Amino acid sequence: MAKRDYYEVLGVQKSSNKDEIKKAYRKLALKFHPDKNKGDKAAEEKFKEASEAYHVLSDEKRKTNYDQFGHAAFQGAGGQGGFSNFDFSSSFSDIFEDVFGDFGDLGSFGFGGSRRGSRSNKGNDLRYDVSVNLDEAFLGTEKKVNYVTYRKCGTCSGAGSKPGSKPSKCNYCGGQGKVRSNQGFFTIQQTCPECGGEGQKITNPCNDCSGIGKKQSDEKIVVKIPKGVDDGTRIRLAGKGEAGSRGGSNGDLYLFISIENHNIFKRSEENLFYELPISFTDAALGTTVEVPSIDGGKTKIKIPPGTQSGKQLRLRGKGMPILRRNAFGDLYIKIITEVPTYLTKRQKELLAEFKNLENTKSNPLIKNFFEKAKKFWRN
């Protein structure tokens, strides 16, 4: 069965802003959530449909792609292949987090509190900007990355307490790490404000890390940059971020790639472009020239007689490699006819002679323009 339009699913207009889209989704999510409609398959499908629509329309880039290409933007090898692996409960939770603030779970709706509780111990993700030139992006390369982060304290093994001592149970939450409150028909489970969700408090902190469980560390790693990376490409290095608190997992390190300008080539996604200047005699008579390609080689191309300035030639497969695919973009060469800025007396004489021999067939564009101009003046 064909997918319904996402705007129709949420009951919003294309011009709706993020808050209006979020409000519409929240209303449908409350109405059709499976925990509120147990055993009702139709309600479950409507919930998934609304969640899928919100997932796309709440993100500016995905929304732009959808507005331009519709559902086809997320299908096929280049797209997201549908949303069969989309985490609906996570999307639903994120909306309620905006409304109710940080929480452990929605008691009535059964989102797992333990999952979010363990996430709070995870270390922070880190960002590192890496500059790559176009040749390196074409071939792939390796980069040395030096950054400062936090690693697990060796003295207390990340526990935060002095060796031989243990944390004490938090009295505020009774060791649960969470406290509950009722808001309408929801039971909101929030992180304990006293222990930060740990369920325990450090009473005898480690001297080396002051009870934090981690210490600052200078890290040096070598990262492989795959061929085909572009401006904005992100590379995720799992576990290379900050250490988690008291046994929590490490965060991740994200490398953000930026591509340096090249002195010949300009890039647009997988395609390359440059302007090739030729003399006006070569443009008129035609010629064969050797042009550079990004792989360092040369390619012979024919310039047909009568080539106009601005004409674009295409060399297939001479562009950039496409990331994670065995395919290449194309190279586009724009012809620029250069009119000489200095002429000898003899050259001027020859051009004057040539001008006297010109006819309208030699310059059809000029003829057509002035015929249109004459009609304009007559009117």
Secondary structure by P-SEA (a helix, b strand, c coil): cccccccccccccccccaaaaaaaaaaaaaacccccccccaaaaaaaaaaaaaaaaaacaaaaaaaaaccccccccccccccccccaaaaaaaaaaaaacccccccccccccaaaaaaaaaccbbbbbbbbbccccccccbbbbbbbbbbccccccccccccccbbbbcccccccccbbbbbcccccccccccccccccccccccccccccccbbbbbbbbbbbbcccccccbbbbbcccccccccbbbbbbbbbbbbbcccccccccccbbbbbbbbccccccccbbbbbbccccbbbbbbbcccccccbbbbbcccccccccccbbbbbbbbbbbbccccccaaaaaaaaaaaaaccccccaaaaaaaaaaaaaaac
